Amino acid sequence: MVATSAAPRAADQVFRVTRLKLCGEFIHLFYEFLIRRRHDEILHQNRTDALLDRGYSRQYHSPSRFGAPDRQMAKRNVANGETNGDTTADLLRDSDENDRFFMGFALNEAQLARDAGEVPIGAVIVIDNQIAGSGRNHPIGSNDPTAHAEIIALRETARRRGNYRLTEATLYVTIEPCAMCAGAIVNARIKRLVYGAADLRAGGVDTVFQICTNSSLNHRVEVTSGVLAEEGRQLMQAFFKQRRKTKSAENGDDGVDGDQPGITSEE
C-alpha cells in the first residue's frame, strides 16, 4: 500500500520538476528573444537616424531638392517606418521621388567610401520603405576583393533579417553593379535593383552583361537605371581625377589627364 502510493508521488514530483525546468527554459529563451529584438531595433534606429542626419546635412537631401519641410518630415517618417496619413501615401505613390530619396543615402555611403580612400560607390537596401542594410566600397581597407558596396549591404541585411533570401527588397546603388555583385543580387532573390550611372567597362546588369535579367537563370530582377546618375558619375570622375593628379605629382609630372569618358568601378 505504501509502495503503491509512493510511486504516484514520485512520478508527480518528476513531472513538477520537469515542468519547472521547461518553464524556466521557456522564460530564458523568451527573455533572450526580447533582448535580441530590442537590440536589433536600437541598431536599426541608430543607423537610420545616422543616415538621415548625414543626408539632411548634405546636398542630396536639401530642401531645394525635396520641397517643403513638412514633405521632408513625411519622408523621415517613411524611412523610420512611421505613417502619417495622406502625406505618406502620396510619397509612396511617387515612386520616382522615392527612388531619388533612397538613392541619396547610397550617395552618402559613396562619399564615405571616397573619404576613406576607396572607390566612391555606395548602396542601401530598402524593405517596406525602411533601410534594412547599407554598404560602401571597402576592398582596400578590409583586404577583401569581394567587399563591394552591394555585397556588404546584402550581408548586413541578410544577417539582420535572418534570411539569405531578400525577396521583398529593393537595392539602391550609385553605379551599375559588376558581374560579381549582379550574381549576388540574383542569388539573394532581390526583387528590384535601382542604380545610377552605367559602368561602361564592367557593368554586369545592362552594359556589358545582362545577369539580372538573364532568362537562363531561375530569378530575374526588376531593374531601374539612371536615378541620380549624374551625381554618382561626378563622384567617380572627381575621385579618379584626384588619384591621377596625386600619382602625377609623385612622379614629378604636372600634367593631369582629362576625365575618362566611361565610368567604371574597377580600379
C-alpha positions, 0 to 999 in steps of 0.5 A: 500500500505504501509502495503503491502510493509512493510511486504516484508521488514520485512520478508527480514530483518528476513531472513538477520538476520537469515542468519547472525546468521547461518553464524556466527554459521557456522564460530564458529563451523568451527573455533572450528573444526580447533582448535580441529584438530590442537590440536589433531595433536600437541598431536599426534606429541608430543607423537610420537616424545616422543616415538621415542626419548625414543626408539632411546635412548634405546636398542630396537631401536639401530642401531645394531638392525635396520641397517643403519641410513638412514633405521632408518630415513625411519622408523621415517618417517613411524611412523610420517606418512611421505613417502619417496619413495622406502625406505618406501615401502620396510619397509612396505613390511617387515612386520616382521621388522615392527612388531619388530619396533612397538613392541619396543615402547610397550617395552618402555611403559613396562619399564615405567610401571616397573619404576613406580612400576607396572607390566612391560607390555606395548602396542601401537596401530598402524593405517596406520603405525602411533601410534594412542594410547599407554598404560602401566600397571597402576592398582596400581597407578590409583586404577583401576583393569581394567587399563591394558596396552591394555585397556588404549591404546584402550581408548586413541585411541578410544577417539582420533579417535572418534570411539569405533570401531578400525577396521583398527588397529593393537595392539602391546603388550609385553605379551599375553593379559588376558581374560579381555583385549582379550574381549576388543580387540574383542569388539573394532573390532581390526583387528590384535593383535601382542604380545610377550611372552605367559602368561602361567597362564592367557593368554586369546588369545592362552594359556589358552583361545582362545577369539580372535579367538573364532568362537562363537563370531561375530569378530575374530582377526588376531593374531601374537605371539612371536615378541620380546618375549624374551625381554618382558619375561626378563622384567617380570622375572627381575621385579618379581625377584626384588619384591621377593628379596625386600619382602625377605629382609623385612622379614629378609630372604636372600634367593631369589627364582629362576625365575618362569618358566611361565610368567604371568601378574597377580600379 
